[in-house]
């Protein structure tokens, strides 16, 4: 699977993609993550990629040409399943959306900045707009990293235990059950006996009950 991320601040993405699971996935050849500097596609002498908004108002708007040129350059090299724009007014990212992306081979992600990007880019190229929550970030870079991480960990072979991702919160519309590890007792707090029993069927039933109860308490909306 390949991600091409277009951003005016590529340095913001160096850390997330060069450590831990995302780094190992690239080393294994299971995913390619390419970060493109939007300024390289600007024909402006000072490589600017923004201008004042028509109609007045505060902030600057990212211009059409650098985005159009970068997207079309990539699309001339291969076919893309989606062109994603990370936006606070997009559909909310959830586990089902992350699962959906596993069927894709090539994805472009656009990272906005400043006041936003010219609407004509969204109308012409973008196939899907995704938000990671009802709040505004300084740019789309961190949101893009969240989207990529949520998808890459689902790719077979990325995690050492491939069943781990299948038991995560939200995979079955439930939050995950409590988890424990050694020691069995810490400062008077003991691991539930059922988890030490060795009876896997009973353990699975307990975990489901705990997941259901936690979901009822913390995220009852998921049960609807």
N, C-alpha and C positions, 0 to 999 in steps of 0.2 A: 504494500500500500504506500502511496506517495502523497505527501502534503506539500503544497507550495504556498508559503505565507508571504504576502506583500505588505510591507510596513515601512513607515518613515523612520522607525527607531529599531533597527534590527538588533542592536545591542541588548535590548530588553529581553530578548528571547534566547540569548546565549546560555544563561544559567539553567532554565528549565529543561532544555533539550540536551544538555551535556552531562547529566547526572542520572543516577538511579535507573528506573525501569525504562524510561524513554531512551536513555543512552545505550543500555544493553540491547534494546530492541533494534536500534540502528546498527550496532555492532554485529548482531546476528543476521542482518540483512532482511529482517522482517518488515521494516518500514523505512522509508526515506523521508526526511524532513528538510526542505530547502527554504531558506529565508532570503527574500529578495528586498533590496533597498529601493524603495519607491523613487528616491531622488535620482537614481541612475537612469530613470526613464523620463526625466524632466529635460526639456529643451531650453529651459530658461538659463540664462548665463550664470545665475547664482544658485541654480538647481532648486529653486523654490517650488513647492507643490500646493500652495494655498493662495487664496485671494479673498477680497472683501465680499460679503454676501450681497446679492442684488436685493433691493428693498430696504437696505440698512439693517441696523441691529448690531449687537456685540458679537465678538468672535470672528474667526476666519473659517473659510470653507475650503476643503480639499478639492483641487481642480480635476477636470475630466481627463485631459490628455495623458498625464503620467499613468493613471490607472488603466485607461484604455490600451495604451501601448504595452504595458506590462502584461495585462491579461491576454491580449491578442498574440504577444510573443510566445507565451506559454502554450496557448491553444494551438498555435501553429506546429508545435512539437509533439503534442499528444492530445488525446481526447480526455476531457474531464467530466466526471459524473456530476459534480456540483461546483458552483462558485458561491462560496459562503461569505456573507457580510456579518461580522460580529457587531451587533447593535442592541442597545437597551430596549428598543421597541420591536425586537424580533420575537419569535416563539421561544418559550422557556426551555432551555436544555434540560432533559431528563434522561433516565437510563434507557428508555425506549428509543429515543433519538440516537443516543450513542450506539445502541445495538444495531440500529438501521445502517449506520455508516460502515459497518463491517463488510457489507456487500459491495462497497465501492473500491475502485482501484486508484483513482486519481482525484484529488480535491484541491481546489484553490481556496484560500482564506484571505479575505481583505480586512485589514485593520484600519479603522478610521482614527482620526485624531482631530484636535481643535474642536470646531463646532459641528463637524460632520463632513460627509462627502456629498458632492453634487448629486442630486436626485437622479440625474440621467444615467449615472453609472449603475445605480441600483435598478433602474428600469430596463437597462440594456443588457447587462451582463449577469447580475446576481440571480441565482436560482432559489436561494433560501437565506433567510435572515435569522440569526440565532442570538439569544440573550442568555447570560448566565445568572440573571437576577434583576430584580426591580431596583436598580441603583445605577449610577453613572460612574464610569472609570475615566481616567485621563486619556485612555486610548484603548484600542481593541487587542493589544498584544497579550496582556495577561488573560483575557477571555479566550483568545485563540489557543493559548497554552493549556487552559483548562479543557477546552473541547478536544484537543489532540490527545491529552493524557487520558481522558475518559474513554476514547476510542481505542487507542493503541493497546491498553492493558487487556482488551478483549480479544486481540488477535491471537490465535492459537500459537503457542510456543513462546510468547512474551513472558508470561509468568511461569515460575518454576513449577507451581502447582496449578494446572489449568482449570481445576474445579474451583479454585479460590474465587475467581471473578463471577462464577455462576451463583455463588452463595452470598454475594455482596448485598448490602441494603439496596432496595428498589428493584432488584431483578424480578421479584415476584410481587411487587407492589407492597412489600412489607419492609420495615426497618430490620436490621440484623439483630440477632439475639446477643445477649452479653457474652463476652469471651474471657477466658482465664488461662493463665499459664503458671509455671512454678514460681514460688513455692505454693503448696496446697493450703498453707495457713500463713497469714501475714497480719501481725498485730491483732490477733484475735478474730480476724475475718477469714472465713473458710470458703474454699471453692465448693459449690453445691455438690452434694454426694453423688447425684445422678451422673455427673461428668466423670467421676472416678470409678463408676460401676463397671464399665466395659460393655454394657448392654447397648449396642448401637441403635437399635430400634427405639428403645426408651429415651435415649439421648436425643435422637432426631425429633421425637414427639415433644420432648421438653423444649428444645430449641424453637420449634414452631410455635408452641404456646407462648414462650417468652417474646418471640418476634411479634406475634399478634398483640400481646398485651402492651408492648412498648409502642407499637404503631397506634393503638387505640389512645394511649396517653399522650404521645408526642405529635403524631401526625394523623389524626382521625380523618383528615381529608383524603388520605390515600385509600381508605377503605370504601369510599363512595364510588 
